[in-house]
Amino acid sequence: MNGRIKMKKTIDSNEYFNNPSKGKRMFLGVMADIIGFIAEEPNAKYSIVVGTDSEYKGSSVRLSASSSGKPKLRSLANGNGVVSRKEKEGVGTADFVSVVTIHRVGKGGKFFWKKMPAVDTFDRHDRMVKEAYYSIDLAHRVMAELRDKLKDLLYEFEIHLDIGHNGPTKELIQEIVGMVAGNGFTARIKPESYAASIVADKFV
């Protein structure tokens, strides 16, 4: 998964994003909202950011003994569907949230998010790579829609990654930042990657 990621040829008709004020928005609706937001103050500077965060939900099931002595299936996740931090991350599932943010520098902005529940993952490395993959795929699609429309305006475009120098993800920085750069995008990591580590994290 370290090569250049191909953009989806078609838009999933079932895909939708969420916005706090507008509710559910289809992808092209999100793009129209971003263009409209920029058109309100075309001389301002803008930052468009894509990011993804995820939460490991644990292995699907584990065998444990029942009171009758017969084996029964037990989820590794707690009552809230979240695996304990003591549970080593391995083969299981994770929920992913991708966001698109538009920031009018110094004045505020908007964000849109979508959730991809119960995605199969093999370990933390696989989950972090999938976060980057989802962000890169979305970034290609966003730029395909906006590049020509915004060509005369001042804006930055970044991908924010939920990895950083503190914690277990530090060993993945070079690989995943390289993955983003190889697809032609600027990558930010924690603590600068607010779209992934703050916005997406809020909804995962």
Secondary structure as UniProt FT lines:
FT   TURN            13..14
FT   STRAND          17..19
FT   TURN            20..22
FT   STRAND          23..25
FT   HELIX           27..40
FT   TURN            42..43
FT   STRAND          46..58
FT   STRAND          62..65
FT   TURN            67..68
FT   STRAND          71..74
FT   TURN            79..80
FT   TURN            85..86
FT   STRAND          92..104
FT   TURN            105..107
FT   STRAND          108..121
FT   HELIX           124..146
FT   TURN            147..152
FT   STRAND          155..164
FT   HELIX           168..172
FT   HELIX           173..182
FT   TURN            183..184
FT   STRAND          186..190
FT   HELIX           195..200
FT   HELIX           201..203
//
